[in-house]
Amino acid sequence: MSKMKTNRGAAKRFKLTAKGKVRFNRAKRRHILSKKSTSWKRHARGGGTLAEPDAKLIRRLIPYK
C-alpha cells in the first residue's frame, strides 16, 4: 500500500499538540489592525484548539505530524 499524502494546506494551518489535540491560529490578524478593537485583537492573539469532531477530520489530513 502506498503512503498517505499530507494535505499541505492543512499542514500549514494546524499543528498537533503532544496529547493529540489540534491547535490553530485565529484569522484576521495580519494587517489593518488599527480599526479592530483592542479586546478583539487580544482575544485572537492566543489561537485555540479545535473541538473533537473537527479535530478528527483534520488528523486525517495531517497523518504524519
C-alpha positions as CSV (number, residue, x, y, z in Angstrom):
1,M,0.0,0.0,0.0
2,S,1.3,3.4,-0.9
3,K,2.0,6.2,1.6
4,M,-0.8,8.6,2.6
5,K,-0.4,12.2,1.3
6,T,-0.4,15.1,3.7
7,N,-2.8,17.9,2.8
8,R,-0.4,20.8,2.5
9,G,-3.0,23.5,3.2
10,A,-4.0,21.8,6.4
11,A,-0.3,21.2,7.4
12,K,0.3,25.0,7.2
13,R,-2.7,25.9,9.3
14,F,-2.9,23.3,12.0
15,K,-0.4,21.7,14.5
16,L,-0.8,18.7,16.8
17,T,-0.1,19.0,20.5
18,A,1.7,16.3,22.4
19,K,-1.6,14.9,23.6
20,G,-3.0,14.9,20.0
21,K,-5.2,18.0,20.2
22,V,-5.3,20.2,17.1
23,R,-4.1,23.8,17.5
24,F,-4.9,26.6,15.2
25,N,-4.3,30.4,14.9
26,R,-7.2,32.8,14.5
27,A,-7.8,34.7,11.3
28,K,-7.8,38.5,10.5
29,R,-4.6,39.3,12.5
30,R,-2.3,40.2,9.6
31,H,-2.9,43.8,8.6
32,I,-5.3,46.8,9.0
33,L,-5.3,46.2,12.8
34,S,-6.0,49.9,13.7
35,K,-9.7,49.6,13.1
36,K,-10.1,46.4,15.1
37,S,-10.9,46.7,18.8
38,T,-8.2,46.0,21.3
39,S,-10.3,43.4,23.1
40,W,-10.9,41.6,19.8
41,K,-7.2,41.5,19.0
42,R,-6.4,40.3,22.5
43,H,-8.9,37.5,22.2
44,A,-7.5,36.4,18.8
45,R,-3.9,36.5,20.0
46,G,-3.7,33.1,21.6
47,G,-5.2,30.8,18.9
48,G,-7.1,27.8,20.2
49,T,-7.8,24.1,20.0
50,L,-10.4,22.5,17.8
51,A,-13.4,20.7,19.1
52,E,-13.0,16.9,18.9
53,P,-15.4,16.2,15.9
54,D,-13.5,18.8,13.8
55,A,-10.1,17.6,15.1
56,K,-10.8,14.1,13.9
57,L,-11.3,15.3,10.3
58,I,-8.0,17.4,10.5
59,R,-6.0,14.5,11.9
60,R,-6.9,12.5,8.7
61,L,-5.4,15.3,6.6
62,I,-2.2,15.5,8.5
63,P,-1.3,11.9,9.3
64,Y,2.4,12.3,9.9
65,K,2.5,15.4,12.1
